[in-house]
Amino acid sequence: MKNFIVVIPAYNPMDELLSYVQDLLNNNVYAVVVINDGSEEKYAPLFEEITKLNRTVVLTHEVNMGKGMGLKTAFKYIMDNHSGIDSVVTADSDGQHLVSDVVNVGETMVNSSVDYILGMRDFTQSGVPFRSRIGNWFTSLIFALFYHHKVRDTQTGLRAFKETQLSQLIDVSGNRFEYEINMLIMIAKKNHSIKSIEISTVYHEDHTSHYSTIRDSVLIGKQMIKGLSISK
């Protein structure tokens, strides 16, 4: 059994989430924690099927609270129930992260001395949506200018860290997509070590993103500026 837990925040997820979780379990991850972040009622049967899987738990928000809050809910659950686990991996529910990449990132984290590992996508590949290419280029550039850390994929949802980091991550501000930028700001300010691992770049035309380009990009930009005045 691999010594890491996979966390998947989900809001109105694709039907394939069930088989995705099953594939993770078939690859012997220790456990999978899925967060139902206020999904519509029609998705209840899907989450019910996921709860029937071994080594899997579904945590539910009655209303949508945002990806950041979903991750924090999962982190608190792991601290309370799996404090002996070595590492935690976060993955998105839209199928962008291949099971093989999730497992590789998790295994590398377990066997590594670095503080954080990021799954890094290649935005130069064909098929990458224009908004994703430009959005990531912009946030990566601003992050490097403000925080003097070169992170080629600031918006990746595939991340890994030791269980001992969870209490610190719960204290990071932000409830929506800006939370993941705030996490990187905290990492940079505390001079934590980061390792990037190249992962497959997968986009599904029939899968709808819950990332609001204008709203969340503005929030991310504001958080980068705000982060400059926050002490370590």
Secondary structure, DSSP 8 states (H G I E B T S, - for coil): -EEEEEEEEESS--TTHHHHHHHHHHTTEEEEEEEEES--GGGHHHHHHHHTSTTEEEEEESS---HHHHHHHHHHHHHHH-TT--EEEE--SSS-S-HHHHHHHHHHHHT--SSEEEEE--TTSTT--HHHHHHHHHHHHHHHHHH----S-TT-S-EEEEGGGHHHHHTS--SSTHHHHHHHHHHHHTT--EEEEE------TTS-----HHHHHHHHHHHHHHHTTS--
